[in-house]
Amino acid sequence: MTIRRHALFDFGGPLLLSPFELSTPAEAKLGVPAGSLPRGPFDPEGDPRWKAWQAGDITERQYWTERATPLGFDVPGYMNAFFEPSGNHLIRTEMADIVVEVQEAGFRSGLLTNDLSAFHGPAWRDPISVLKRFDPFVDLSMTGYLKPNPKAYTVAIEAMDADPADIVFIDDQPANVAAAERAGIVGVWFDQTNVADTIVRFRQALAA
């Protein structure tokens, strides 16, 4: 498919493997029983707080704080169990390839993330090759607003320096995708439970 649009990526989920996918090794690091960590979209009925997050009743930060606190961690400390050591092994290669393909086709690959700096420090980010490719790089961690706040998309559109209809945004949170679409951006929901189908839909939107 010929790429005809710019791409705007959420990081955690679409590019970075989610904690739900990394829960088995994390359980060993945290010293908790096997199968005790939540599985989110892979077991929604067994994770009612994830369902509350998806419904907008709690925020993503609240969800992870609720998971971390009973184990004696703040959120960055809790995330270490899933994402240490850092490196490209944590990145979906097929999605990172699209970042490069879009740029090689003469379009922009931008990042719009809520919590990258809030969850992961500079030393963790440095070994992740794909993070060095994004232009623009919009991290909302310290702005006072997060997706799906409309300000997030206004800032991203300005940073992309493109018509919103020429930007395809991919995110694993349906509310964030819907907010992007209200801003005039083409939205694609990243389904962690069906990555192959999601990539097909993303490529189709980039080529439309």
N, C-alpha and C positions, 0 to 999 in steps of 0.2 A: 504493500500500500504506500502511496505517495503522501508524505506528511505535508499538510497545508495550514496547520495552526500551531500556535505556541502552546507549551505545556506548563501547567502550574501544579506542583506536587505538594501534598501533605507528606510528612516524613514517616511518623510512626504508624505502621500498618501497611500503607502502600509500598514503602521502600524498606523500612526497618521491620524485621519480623516482630510480631506483637508478643507481649508477655504471655498471652494465652497459648501461643505456639511453643514457647520456651519454658513452660511451667514444670515439666518433668525434671530437667536438670536443676531448676531453681529450687524445687522442693528439697533436693539433697543439700544444696548450699544453705538453705534456711533451717534445715533440721526439722522439717515438718513431715507428717505422713504422706506417702505417695497418694496422689489423687485428691489431696486436700485443698490445693489452690484452685481458685475459680477458673473456669474455662470460657467464660464470656459467650461469644457467638457460637462456640462449639458445643455448649451445653446451656442454652439460655434459660431453660426451666430450672436448672440447678444453680443459677446465679441471678436471683431476683434483683440484686443491687445493680448488676449490669443492665437488666431490663429497665430499671429506674433511670439509669444514665441515658439509655437510648430514648426514653420517653421524655427526657428533659427535666425530670424531677430532681436530679442532682447533676453536678458538673463532673467532668472527667477528673479534675483535681480532687474533688470530694470522694469520688469512687476509689482512687488509688490511695488517698489518705486513710480511708476506712480499712483498706487492705493492709496498709503498712503499720498503722498504729498498734493494733493488738499484738504484733510481733516485735514491738519495741523499736521500730524504724521510722525515720522520716521517709518521704517519698523517694528522694535520691538514693538513700541507703537501701531501700527496698528494691529499687530498680537495678542496683548493682548485682543483685542475685541473678537477674535475668540477662544482663547485658555486659558483664565482665567475664573475660577480657574483651575489650573492644576490638573491632576489626571488620574487614569486609565480609567475613563469614556470617555476619548478622544481617546482611543486605540481600534483598531479592535481586539476583543477577538479571533476571528478565526485565525487571523494572528499571534497574540502573542502565541497562542497554538502551532503553527508550530515551532516557535523559540525553545520552550521547547522540542517538539517531536524530532527535529533534534538532539539536544544535548543528549537526552535520548537514541537515537539510536547510539550514539558514534561519531557523527559528529559535526562540528563547526557551530555555528550561529554567523556570523559577521555583523557589521553595516558599511555601506559606505554612508555617508551623506554629502551633500554640506554645509548646512547652519544651522545646529542644534545650534551651539554656537552663530552664528550671529543673529539668531532670538529669541533664548530662553536661559536665563541665568541658572546658576547652581540651584538656588532655584526653578525654574520652573521644571527642569529635575528630581529633587530628588524624587517627589511622583510617577513618572512613573516607575512601577515595571520592565517592560520588558527591560528598558535601562540598568539595572544592570546585565542583563544576557549575553550581547553581549561580545564575545571574538573571534576576535579582535573588537575594537571600533575605527573606522577611521572617524574622523570629519575633513573635508577639509576647514572649515570656514576661517582659518587663514594661509593657505598654499600658497596662491597666484595662485592656480589653482583649478578648480572645474570640476566635471563631465560635459561634456563628454571628457575632456582632457585625453589623453592616460596615463598620469602620475598617474591619480587617480586609474586606474585599476592595474597599475604596483605595486603601493603601497599596494593596497588591496590584490593582489595575494601573495605578500611577507608576508603580515601580516597574511593571512589565512594559510600560509605554506602548500599549497596544489597545485596540478596540476590544472591549470585553467579549464580543461575539467571536473574536479570533483567538480566544484563550480557552483551553480545555483544562479544567481543574479536577483532580482526583483526590478523594478523601474517603476514609473508612467510616466516617460518621455521617449518616443520612442528613442530619440537621445542618451540617456544614455544607454539604452538597446543595441542599435546598436553598440555603442563604446565598451561595455563589450564583445559583440560577436566578434568584431575585435581583442580583446585581448585574445580570445580563451575560454572565459567564456560562459557558457550556460545562455542565457538571456530569461527572461519572462517579458512581459509588463503587468503592473498592470492597468487594466481598471476600473477606479472609477465608471463608469456607469454600470458595470456588475461584481460586486465583486465575486459572487458565481462562475461564470465561470472562473474567473481569478484564484481563489483558486484551482479549479480542475486542471487547466493547470500547476500551480506551483507544486502541489503535484505529478502530473505525471512526471514532469521534475526531481524532487527530487528522484523519484523511478526508473527512467530509467537507 
